[in-house]
Amino acid sequence: MSNQRTIRASLTSLIVGAALAITGCSKEDPQDSPSGNAIKAPSGDMSFSDYVTSTRSQLHDALSSKRFAQEENPFGEYNIDQVVDMRAPFAITPDKISCDATGRGLAHGEKVGFLMIHGLTDSPFWLSDVRDHLRNRFPCATFHGVLLPGHGTVPGDLIDVRLEDWLDTVRYGVDAFGADIEHIIPIGYSTGATLIGRDFDARKQDKRINGMIMLSPGLAAKSDQAWLTPYVRHVKKWVGQSKNNDPGKYGSMAMNAAGEFHLLTEPYRDGSIKNFDIPVFLVISSDDQTVDPLAAVDFFCEKVDAPIKHLIWYQGENNALDDHPKCDDIDIVSSANDEMRTINHAHTAITMHPDNTVYGVNGAVYDCGHYDDEQQHQACEAGENVVYGERNLIASATPGTLRRGTFNPDFPAMIEKMSTFIVASLGITADMHAK
């Protein structure tokens, strides 16, 4: 252990030194500085509807002054109102007409609240397809989505954020459901999944939480250098800087945010997080290049004690699960889909339907940021002979033909399995479901 600490200390010194040497060379963009109007954790006494309204107004002001007042069409074809709609928190009440038509009751979501938490650098839009398809299945349910502090405005607002701000927001989201909600199912994507687990771990008891849905959960970073980020952030602001013209997320990643994410995952990595006695539904890609997929398997198999649990493992190029300790209830599904030209599943692919107008197979926004070569980047954007997959395919794909996946060809089947899981988690019997 002493030797390991010595090695880590030496590496830290080397990388911090390198960071110091290059820090002064990076080009500073106005949106890479804090906006002065960053999203904060809401106060506990604020109603959820007031939180949504005030946050939308704050986003509009920040984006107007920092982006739309300074740039022409900063998000391409998307205007400020559309971007605010994508990035803002939401509160969707039961669909009364559909609820009455299907018949009220727990089987159709009556008295059920779904809380949705997005990922790092993302926005609530990244769970909008999951929300909308579940709402069709559970029209009597209430759907709330929060915007994590530091997000939605400009990437510079992640420079000062702390994981406690994120946890406070998730805690607020759970507690903000009214007395009419008797059953809560949090749904988290990436860092959002990490947060809902941490929130549950911190609660002594909340019998309203009936289950948990974790999509591409960030329980440990993929990079083996992630442990350095809490140190390097003091001398280097950015993990990477890219174009920030995506209406639904940031293109740049603050080193501080990466450092806070690493600290957030510590209880998962050291095993100190308590066992979960509630049902868990988890989805992960074998080829995920952002988070460690095997860490998700370990959590599922070792920490989830509930008899109701389900893990979808999208099998791509990486066969590491073959020789890894595993358990029952793992559903192995092939990532490849010839019709949609998908080779494997990227971290960013899980939550979006192929028909999504922004990130779907024919969507307006696509990810070619892994190409530094301008000609290859342009070829990727032009879309001739492109395939979709994770960044681990870049060396094997014809240069300029790989788009990072932002949609899930298996989305309808995943939602069907998720719905079945929700029904079981709520304790609905076959007779109740038939009513």
One Martini backbone bead per residue (centre of mass of N, CA, C, O) as a GRO file, in nm:
protein
  435
    1MET     BB    1   0.058   0.063  -0.021
    2SER     BB    2   0.300   0.254   0.003
    3ASN     BB    3   0.397   0.218  -0.289
    4GLN     BB    4   0.138   0.319  -0.424
    5ARG     BB    5   0.150   0.604  -0.305
    6THR     BB    6   0.422   0.679  -0.433
    7ILE     BB    7   0.340   0.647  -0.727
    8ARG     BB    8   0.105   0.848  -0.719
    9ALA     BB    9   0.270   1.093  -0.630
   10SER     BB   10   0.458   1.098  -0.876
   11LEU     BB   11   0.241   1.126  -1.092
   12THR     BB   12   0.120   1.384  -0.987
   13SER     BB   13   0.373   1.559  -1.022
   14LEU     BB   14   0.400   1.522  -1.327
   15ILE     BB   15   0.113   1.621  -1.416
   16VAL     BB   16   0.113   1.891  -1.275
   17GLY     BB   17   0.360   1.998  -1.421
   18ALA     BB   18   0.236   1.980  -1.702
   19ALA     BB   19  -0.003   2.162  -1.645
   20LEU     BB   20   0.158   2.416  -1.575
   21ALA     BB   21   0.299   2.438  -1.858
   22ILE     BB   22  -0.002   2.463  -2.025
   23THR     BB   23  -0.210   2.660  -1.902
   24GLY     BB   24  -0.114   2.936  -2.052
   25CYS     BB   25  -0.194   2.821  -2.360
   26SER     BB   26  -0.487   2.844  -2.344
   27LYS     BB   27  -0.784   2.927  -2.487
   28GLU     BB   28  -1.014   3.178  -2.402
   29ASP     BB   29  -1.351   3.146  -2.356
   30PRO     BB   30  -1.626   3.296  -2.237
   31GLN     BB   31  -1.775   3.009  -2.172
   32ASP     BB   32  -1.518   2.917  -1.977
   33SER     BB   33  -1.658   3.102  -1.780
   34PRO     BB   34  -1.828   3.208  -1.544
   35SER     BB   35  -2.152   3.357  -1.563
   36GLY     BB   36  -2.306   3.447  -1.279
   37ASN     BB   37  -2.570   3.223  -1.352
   38ALA     BB   38  -2.577   2.968  -1.194
   39ILE     BB   39  -2.688   2.671  -1.115
   40LYS     BB   40  -2.860   2.570  -0.827
   41ALA     BB   41  -2.967   2.454  -0.549
   42PRO     BB   42  -3.259   2.414  -0.418
   43SER     BB   43  -3.476   2.498  -0.194
   44GLY     BB   44  -3.670   2.311   0.024
   45ASP     BB   45  -3.930   2.533   0.013
   46MET     BB   46  -3.964   2.480  -0.284
   47SER     BB   47  -4.152   2.435  -0.531
   48PHE     BB   48  -4.141   2.265  -0.820
   49SER     BB   49  -4.279   2.472  -1.004
   50ASP     BB   50  -4.096   2.709  -0.918
   51TYR     BB   51  -3.831   2.581  -1.002
   52VAL     BB   52  -3.892   2.560  -1.301
   53THR     BB   53  -3.955   2.858  -1.359
   54SER     BB   54  -3.688   2.988  -1.250
   55THR     BB   55  -3.490   2.820  -1.424
   56ARG     BB   56  -3.588   2.905  -1.700
   57SER     BB   57  -3.526   3.205  -1.663
   58GLN     BB   58  -3.224   3.171  -1.606
   59LEU     BB   59  -3.151   3.037  -1.872
   60HIS     BB   60  -3.245   3.260  -2.060
   61ASP     BB   61  -3.055   3.479  -1.954
   62ALA     BB   62  -2.784   3.333  -1.991
   63LEU     BB   63  -2.808   3.259  -2.296
   64SER     BB   64  -2.858   3.543  -2.401
   65SER     BB   65  -2.587   3.679  -2.293
   66LYS     BB   66  -2.364   3.436  -2.363
   67ARG     BB   67  -2.473   3.363  -2.668
   68PHE     BB   68  -2.699   3.520  -2.844
   69ALA     BB   69  -2.553   3.810  -2.809
   70GLN     BB   70  -2.257   3.689  -2.939
   71GLU     BB   71  -2.403   3.486  -3.142
   72GLU     BB   72  -2.474   3.320  -3.438
   73ASN     BB   73  -2.627   3.052  -3.400
   74PRO     BB   74  -2.504   2.858  -3.155
   75PHE     BB   75  -2.739   2.605  -3.225
   76GLY     BB   76  -2.820   2.657  -3.499
   77GLU     BB   77  -3.159   2.578  -3.548
   78TYR     BB   78  -3.174   2.659  -3.244
   79ASN     BB   79  -3.344   2.833  -3.031
   80ILE     BB   80  -3.380   2.953  -2.718
   81ASP     BB   81  -3.647   2.806  -2.648
   82GLN     BB   82  -3.550   2.522  -2.729
   83VAL     BB   83  -3.308   2.505  -2.539
   84VAL     BB   84  -3.461   2.546  -2.278
   85ASP     BB   85  -3.646   2.300  -2.309
   86MET     BB   86  -3.406   2.093  -2.298
   87ARG     BB   87  -3.254   2.205  -2.017
   88ALA     BB   88  -3.492   2.201  -1.843
   89PRO     BB   89  -3.685   2.143  -1.612
   90PHE     BB   90  -3.961   1.916  -1.513
   91ALA     BB   91  -4.337   1.901  -1.493
   92ILE     BB   92  -4.548   1.612  -1.520
   93THR     BB   93  -4.860   1.540  -1.532
   94PRO     BB   94  -5.120   1.370  -1.558
   95ASP     BB   95  -5.305   1.206  -1.811
   96LYS     BB   96  -5.632   1.225  -1.788
   97ILE     BB   97  -5.745   1.095  -2.043
   98SER     BB   98  -5.568   0.835  -2.043
   99CYS     BB   99  -5.628   0.752  -1.753
  100ASP     BB  100  -5.934   0.717  -1.788
  101ALA     BB  101  -5.920   0.513  -2.026
  102THR     BB  102  -5.742   0.286  -1.870
  103GLY     BB  103  -5.753   0.326  -1.574
  104ARG     BB  104  -5.719   0.366  -1.271
  105GLY     BB  105  -5.406   0.307  -1.104
  106LEU     BB  106  -5.109   0.159  -1.038
  107ALA     BB  107  -5.074   0.022  -1.324
  108HIS     BB  108  -5.092   0.347  -1.444
  109GLY     BB  109  -4.943   0.545  -1.207
  110GLU     BB  110  -5.091   0.598  -0.962
  111LYS     BB  111  -4.900   0.756  -0.721
  112VAL     BB  112  -4.655   0.803  -0.922
  113GLY     BB  113  -4.298   0.888  -0.919
  114PHE     BB  114  -4.067   1.028  -1.150
  115LEU     BB  115  -3.713   1.069  -1.125
  116MET     BB  116  -3.489   1.271  -1.330
  117ILE     BB  117  -3.129   1.218  -1.401
  118HIS     BB  118  -2.868   1.346  -1.540
  119GLY     BB  119  -2.563   1.405  -1.676
  120LEU     BB  120  -2.255   1.495  -1.747
  121THR     BB  121  -2.307   1.787  -1.946
  122ASP     BB  122  -2.605   1.767  -1.948
  123SER     BB  123  -2.965   1.712  -1.979
  124PRO     BB  124  -3.298   1.633  -1.955
  125PHE     BB  125  -3.325   1.541  -2.257
  126TRP     BB  126  -3.172   1.254  -2.216
  127LEU     BB  127  -3.476   1.153  -2.082
  128SER     BB  128  -3.727   1.208  -2.275
  129ASP     BB  129  -3.787   0.929  -2.406
  130VAL     BB  130  -3.831   0.772  -2.151
  131ARG     BB  131  -4.057   0.946  -2.044
  132ASP     BB  132  -4.261   0.929  -2.286
  133HIS     BB  133  -4.288   0.614  -2.289
  134LEU     BB  134  -4.378   0.584  -1.993
  135ARG     BB  135  -4.628   0.765  -2.015
  136ASN     BB  136  -4.782   0.576  -2.204
  137ARG     BB  137  -4.781   0.342  -1.984
  138PHE     BB  138  -4.809   0.580  -1.733
  139PRO     BB  139  -5.051   0.822  -1.733
  140CYS     BB  140  -5.086   0.865  -1.399
  141ALA     BB  141  -4.816   0.985  -1.376
  142THR     BB  142  -4.530   1.154  -1.241
  143PHE     BB  143  -4.287   1.390  -1.390
  144HIS     BB  144  -3.950   1.457  -1.289
  145GLY     BB  145  -3.691   1.708  -1.367
  146VAL     BB  146  -3.359   1.793  -1.321
  147LEU     BB  147  -3.103   2.046  -1.282
  148LEU     BB  148  -2.785   2.048  -1.251
  149PRO     BB  149  -2.544   2.203  -1.122
  150GLY     BB  150  -2.372   2.388  -1.386
  151HIS     BB  151  -2.597   2.357  -1.590
  152GLY     BB  152  -2.725   2.496  -1.914
  153THR     BB  153  -2.528   2.731  -1.976
  154VAL     BB  154  -2.198   2.710  -1.913
  155PRO     BB  155  -1.907   2.537  -1.871
  156GLY     BB  156  -1.786   2.736  -1.649
  157ASP     BB  157  -1.999   2.634  -1.419
  158LEU     BB  158  -1.808   2.368  -1.348
  159ILE     BB  159  -1.563   2.493  -1.183
  160ASP     BB  160  -1.741   2.530  -0.887
  161VAL     BB  161  -1.866   2.272  -0.844
  162ARG     BB  162  -2.036   2.035  -0.621
  163LEU     BB  163  -2.150   1.734  -0.521
  164GLU     BB  164  -2.344   1.851  -0.306
  165ASP     BB  165  -2.521   1.999  -0.511
  166TRP     BB  166  -2.627   1.746  -0.649
  167LEU     BB  167  -2.739   1.598  -0.398
  168ASP     BB  168  -2.936   1.823  -0.314
  169THR     BB  169  -3.110   1.801  -0.573
  170VAL     BB  170  -3.200   1.510  -0.540
  171ARG     BB  171  -3.324   1.539  -0.263
  172TYR     BB  172  -3.529   1.744  -0.350
  173GLY     BB  173  -3.673   1.575  -0.566
  174VAL     BB  174  -3.784   1.362  -0.373
  175ASP     BB  175  -3.918   1.565  -0.155
  176ALA     BB  176  -4.116   1.728  -0.367
  177PHE     BB  177  -4.317   1.533  -0.346
  178GLY     BB  178  -4.622   1.482  -0.277
  179ALA     BB  179  -4.866   1.319  -0.090
  180ASP     BB  180  -4.985   1.174  -0.356
  181ILE     BB  181  -4.706   1.032  -0.349
  182GLU     BB  182  -4.623   0.676  -0.282
  183HIS     BB  183  -4.430   0.633  -0.539
  184ILE     BB  184  -4.073   0.602  -0.614
  185ILE     BB  185  -3.874   0.634  -0.929
  186PRO     BB  186  -3.559   0.659  -1.001
  187ILE     BB  187  -3.381   0.811  -1.288
  188GLY     BB  188  -3.049   0.743  -1.417
  189TYR     BB  189  -2.785   0.904  -1.602
  190SER     BB  190  -2.491   0.822  -1.522
  191THR     BB  191  -2.445   1.044  -1.290
  192GLY     BB  192  -2.742   1.013  -1.210
  193ALA     BB  193  -2.708   0.721  -1.108
  194THR     BB  194  -2.506   0.781  -0.887
  195LEU     BB  195  -2.693   0.976  -0.727
  196ILE     BB  196  -2.935   0.791  -0.658
  197GLY     BB  197  -2.761   0.597  -0.492
  198ARG     BB  198  -2.652   0.801  -0.285
  199ASP     BB  199  -2.926   0.893  -0.180
  200PHE     BB  200  -3.023   0.617  -0.080
  201ASP     BB  201  -2.781   0.566   0.113
  202ALA     BB  202  -2.853   0.829   0.298
  203ARG     BB  203  -3.115   0.698   0.361
  204LYS     BB  204  -3.265   0.541   0.613
  205GLN     BB  205  -3.579   0.581   0.513
  206ASP     BB  206  -3.796   0.517   0.212
  207LYS     BB  207  -4.089   0.366   0.121
  208ARG     BB  208  -4.142   0.511  -0.158
  209ILE     BB  209  -3.900   0.358  -0.267
  210ASN     BB  210  -3.934   0.093  -0.518
  211GLY     BB  211  -3.700   0.186  -0.721
  212MET     BB  212  -3.430   0.158  -0.980
  213ILE     BB  213  -3.281   0.344  -1.260
  214MET     BB  214  -2.979   0.253  -1.451
  215LEU     BB  215  -2.806   0.445  -1.702
  216SER     BB  216  -2.499   0.431  -1.764
  217PRO     BB  217  -2.343   0.397  -1.498
  218GLY     BB  218  -2.126   0.603  -1.284
  219LEU     BB  219  -1.917   0.408  -1.076
  220ALA     BB  220  -1.669   0.433  -1.282
  221ALA     BB  221  -1.417   0.523  -1.450
  222LYS     BB  222  -1.243   0.429  -1.727
  223SER     BB  223  -1.008   0.580  -1.638
  224ASP     BB  224  -0.693   0.530  -1.463
  225GLN     BB  225  -0.665   0.869  -1.418
  226ALA     BB  226  -0.906   0.981  -1.241
  227TRP     BB  227  -0.760   1.024  -0.956
  228LEU     BB  228  -0.620   1.304  -1.050
  229THR     BB  229  -0.844   1.528  -1.081
  230PRO     BB  230  -0.854   1.658  -0.786
  231TYR     BB  231  -0.559   1.784  -0.840
  232VAL     BB  232  -0.544   1.911  -1.132
  233ARG     BB  233  -0.774   2.134  -1.103
  234HIS     BB  234  -0.572   2.352  -0.968
  235VAL     BB  235  -0.406   2.383  -1.274
  236LYS     BB  236  -0.654   2.266  -1.455
  237LYS     BB  237  -0.960   2.324  -1.616
  238TRP     BB  238  -0.937   2.096  -1.855
  239VAL     BB  239  -0.996   1.805  -2.018
  240GLY     BB  240  -1.183   1.936  -2.254
  241GLN     BB  241  -1.219   2.120  -2.567
  242SER     BB  242  -1.511   2.223  -2.746
  243LYS     BB  243  -1.777   2.246  -2.901
  244ASN     BB  244  -2.089   2.449  -2.804
  245ASN     BB  245  -2.354   2.348  -3.024
  246ASP     BB  246  -2.522   2.178  -2.834
  247PRO     BB  247  -2.848   2.195  -2.711
  248GLY     BB  248  -2.813   1.941  -2.475
  249LYS     BB  249  -2.494   2.014  -2.432
  250TYR     BB  250  -2.175   2.000  -2.359
  251GLY     BB  251  -1.835   1.998  -2.500
  252SER     BB  252  -1.705   2.066  -2.231
  253MET     BB  253  -1.466   1.963  -1.964
  254ALA     BB  254  -1.424   2.003  -1.643
  255MET     BB  255  -1.199   1.914  -1.407
  256ASN     BB  256  -1.376   1.955  -1.162
  257ALA     BB  257  -1.607   1.766  -1.249
  258ALA     BB  258  -1.430   1.514  -1.263
  259GLY     BB  259  -1.342   1.523  -0.964
  260GLU     BB  260  -1.629   1.503  -0.842
  261PHE     BB  261  -1.699   1.236  -0.971
  262HIS     BB  262  -1.481   1.068  -0.836
  263LEU     BB  263  -1.581   1.123  -0.546
  264LEU     BB  264  -1.871   1.012  -0.588
  265THR     BB  265  -1.764   0.701  -0.649
  266GLU     BB  266  -1.619   0.587  -0.396
  267PRO     BB  267  -1.833   0.389  -0.261
  268TYR     BB  268  -1.824   0.197  -0.508
  269ARG     BB  269  -1.514   0.136  -0.520
  270ASP     BB  270  -1.484   0.050  -0.194
  271GLY     BB  271  -1.777  -0.082  -0.095
  272SER     BB  272  -1.944   0.113   0.119
  273ILE     BB  273  -2.194   0.077  -0.004
  274LYS     BB  274  -2.489  -0.024   0.046
  275ASN     BB  275  -2.722  -0.240   0.031
  276PHE     BB  276  -2.988  -0.314  -0.188
  277ASP     BB  277  -3.355  -0.357  -0.116
  278ILE     BB  278  -3.416  -0.271  -0.406
  279PRO     BB  279  -3.503  -0.251  -0.710
  280VAL     BB  280  -3.297  -0.304  -1.016
  281PHE     BB  281  -3.232  -0.123  -1.322
  282LEU     BB  282  -2.981  -0.205  -1.572
  283VAL     BB  283  -2.771  -0.028  -1.818
  284ILE     BB  284  -2.502  -0.155  -2.040
  285SER     BB  285  -2.199  -0.126  -2.214
  286SER     BB  286  -1.920  -0.304  -2.302
  287ASP     BB  287  -1.792  -0.026  -2.467
  288ASP     BB  288  -1.768   0.178  -2.264
  289GLN     BB  289  -1.565   0.498  -2.252
  290THR     BB  290  -1.654   0.645  -1.968
  291VAL     BB  291  -1.732   0.386  -1.816
  292ASP     BB  292  -1.735   0.103  -1.607
  293PRO     BB  293  -1.905  -0.185  -1.671
  294LEU     BB  294  -1.799  -0.383  -1.442
  295ALA     BB  295  -1.891  -0.208  -1.203
  296ALA     BB  296  -2.193  -0.256  -1.259
  297VAL     BB  297  -2.190  -0.560  -1.219
  298ASP     BB  298  -2.086  -0.566  -0.929
  299PHE     BB  299  -2.314  -0.407  -0.806
  300PHE     BB  300  -2.548  -0.589  -0.896
  301CYS     BB  301  -2.433  -0.861  -0.764
  302GLU     BB  302  -2.332  -0.741  -0.462
  303LYS     BB  303  -2.566  -0.495  -0.381
  304VAL     BB  304  -2.827  -0.643  -0.489
  305ASP     BB  305  -3.092  -0.801  -0.295
  306ALA     BB  306  -3.323  -0.805  -0.465
  307PRO     BB  307  -3.542  -1.015  -0.640
  308ILE     BB  308  -3.575  -0.758  -0.819
  309LYS     BB  309  -3.383  -0.776  -1.123
  310HIS     BB  310  -3.208  -0.597  -1.407
  311LEU     BB  311  -2.966  -0.661  -1.675
  312ILE     BB  312  -2.844  -0.485  -1.951
  313TRP     BB  313  -2.612  -0.625  -2.190
  314TYR     BB  314  -2.433  -0.470  -2.436
  315GLN     BB  315  -2.287  -0.647  -2.689
  316GLY     BB  316  -1.973  -0.608  -2.834
  317GLU     BB  317  -1.630  -0.607  -2.858
  318ASN     BB  318  -1.633  -0.657  -2.553
  319ASN     BB  319  -1.556  -0.973  -2.356
  320ALA     BB  320  -1.515  -0.939  -2.035
  321LEU     BB  321  -1.760  -1.104  -1.915
  322ASP     BB  322  -1.671  -1.398  -1.961
  323ASP     BB  323  -1.432  -1.369  -1.708
  324HIS     BB  324  -1.648  -1.251  -1.514
  325PRO     BB  325  -1.810  -1.206  -1.246
  326LYS     BB  326  -2.146  -1.331  -1.204
  327CYS     BB  327  -2.507  -1.334  -1.245
  328ASP     BB  328  -2.812  -1.322  -1.239
  329ASP     BB  329  -3.014  -1.121  -1.448
  330ILE     BB  330  -2.852  -1.125  -1.724
  331ASP     BB  331  -2.905  -0.945  -2.030
  332ILE     BB  332  -2.792  -1.040  -2.342
  333VAL     BB  333  -2.730  -0.791  -2.601
  334SER     BB  334  -2.692  -0.700  -2.908
  335SER     BB  335  -2.561  -0.411  -3.068
  336ALA     BB  336  -2.608  -0.489  -3.343
  337ASN     BB  337  -2.739  -0.298  -3.646
  338ASP     BB  338  -2.775  -0.298  -3.977
  339GLU     BB  339  -3.008  -0.099  -4.043
  340MET     BB  340  -2.858   0.138  -3.846
  341ARG     BB  341  -2.541   0.109  -3.840
  342THR     BB  342  -2.473  -0.056  -3.573
  343ILE     BB  343  -2.207  -0.189  -3.383
  344ASN     BB  344  -2.225  -0.026  -3.109
  345HIS     BB  345  -2.244   0.102  -2.775
  346ALA     BB  346  -2.258   0.397  -2.647
  347HIS     BB  347  -2.290   0.586  -2.374
  348THR     BB  348  -2.492   0.790  -2.553
  349ALA     BB  349  -2.724   0.562  -2.659
  350ILE     BB  350  -2.942   0.449  -2.453
  351THR     BB  351  -3.184   0.696  -2.421
  352MET     BB  352  -3.240   0.691  -2.738
  353HIS     BB  353  -3.438   0.712  -2.995
  354PRO     BB  354  -3.414   0.674  -3.336
  355ASP     BB  355  -3.647   0.916  -3.378
  356ASN     BB  356  -3.493   1.137  -3.279
  357THR     BB  357  -3.457   1.470  -3.392
  358VAL     BB  358  -3.161   1.512  -3.270
  359TYR     BB  359  -3.013   1.195  -3.207
  360GLY     BB  360  -3.096   1.027  -3.424
  361VAL     BB  361  -3.050   0.877  -3.726
  362ASN     BB  362  -3.199   1.168  -3.840
  363GLY     BB  363  -3.065   1.380  -3.689
  364ALA     BB  364  -2.922   1.706  -3.634
  365VAL     BB  365  -2.725   1.562  -3.425
  366TYR     BB  366  -2.369   1.485  -3.416
  367ASP     BB  367  -2.077   1.277  -3.332
  368CYS     BB  368  -1.727   1.402  -3.429
  369GLY     BB  369  -1.510   1.476  -3.190
  370HIS     BB  370  -1.283   1.237  -3.245
  371TYR     BB  371  -1.193   1.427  -3.485
  372ASP     BB  372  -0.907   1.618  -3.568
  373ASP     BB  373  -0.929   1.583  -3.853
  374GLU     BB  374  -1.086   1.777  -4.076
  375GLN     BB  375  -1.160   1.578  -4.304
  376GLN     BB  376  -1.283   1.359  -4.119
  377HIS     BB  377  -1.491   1.539  -3.985
  378GLN     BB  378  -1.646   1.615  -4.245
  379ALA     BB  379  -1.718   1.326  -4.328
  380CYS     BB  380  -1.887   1.265  -4.078
  381GLU     BB  381  -2.094   1.498  -4.124
  382ALA     BB  382  -2.188   1.417  -4.414
  383GLY     BB  383  -2.266   1.085  -4.400
  384GLU     BB  384  -2.093   0.892  -4.570
  385ASN     BB  385  -2.086   0.574  -4.471
  386VAL     BB  386  -2.188   0.564  -4.188
  387VAL     BB  387  -2.133   0.474  -3.849
  388TYR     BB  388  -2.228   0.340  -3.525
  389GLY     BB  389  -2.044   0.417  -3.212
  390GLU     BB  390  -1.777   0.376  -3.032
  391ARG     BB  391  -1.447   0.499  -2.983
  392ASN     BB  392  -1.309   0.205  -3.006
  393LEU     BB  393  -1.349   0.210  -3.343
  394ILE     BB  394  -1.156   0.421  -3.482
  395ALA     BB  395  -0.923   0.224  -3.583
  396SER     BB  396  -1.125   0.027  -3.764
  397ALA     BB  397  -1.240   0.252  -3.909
  398THR     BB  398  -1.302   0.439  -4.155
  399PRO     BB  399  -1.204   0.736  -4.208
  400GLY     BB  400  -1.490   0.937  -4.127
  401THR     BB  401  -1.733   0.701  -4.046
  402LEU     BB  402  -1.757   0.767  -3.732
  403ARG     BB  403  -2.027   0.779  -3.515
  404ARG     BB  404  -2.134   0.855  -3.226
  405GLY     BB  405  -2.363   0.719  -3.037
  406THR     BB  406  -2.727   0.858  -2.989
  407PHE     BB  407  -2.871   0.570  -3.014
  408ASN     BB  408  -3.122   0.300  -2.965
  409PRO     BB  409  -3.225   0.023  -3.136
  410ASP     BB  410  -3.344  -0.117  -2.850
  411PHE     BB  411  -3.549   0.073  -2.709
  412PRO     BB  412  -3.830  -0.069  -2.709
  413ALA     BB  413  -3.732  -0.321  -2.552
  414MET     BB  414  -3.626  -0.172  -2.304
  415ILE     BB  415  -3.899  -0.042  -2.221
  416GLU     BB  416  -4.050  -0.305  -2.180
  417LYS     BB  417  -3.865  -0.411  -1.952
  418MET     BB  418  -3.899  -0.164  -1.770
  419SER     BB  419  -4.206  -0.187  -1.730
  420THR     BB  420  -4.203  -0.466  -1.601
  421PHE     BB  421  -4.030  -0.380  -1.363
  422ILE     BB  422  -4.220  -0.165  -1.246
  423VAL     BB  423  -4.458  -0.345  -1.191
  424ALA     BB  424  -4.305  -0.530  -0.994
  425SER     BB  425  -4.205  -0.303  -0.793
  426LEU     BB  426  -4.517  -0.226  -0.721
  427GLY     BB  427  -4.677  -0.504  -0.678
  428ILE     BB  428  -4.815  -0.606  -0.935
  429THR     BB  429  -5.057  -0.800  -1.033
  430ALA     BB  430  -5.220  -0.957  -1.277
  431ASP     BB  431  -5.501  -0.852  -1.186
  432MET     BB  432  -5.428  -0.551  -1.165
  433HIS     BB  433  -5.323  -0.519  -1.461
  434ALA     BB  434  -5.609  -0.587  -1.598
  435LYS     BB  435  -5.771  -0.321  -1.494
   0.00000   0.00000   0.00000
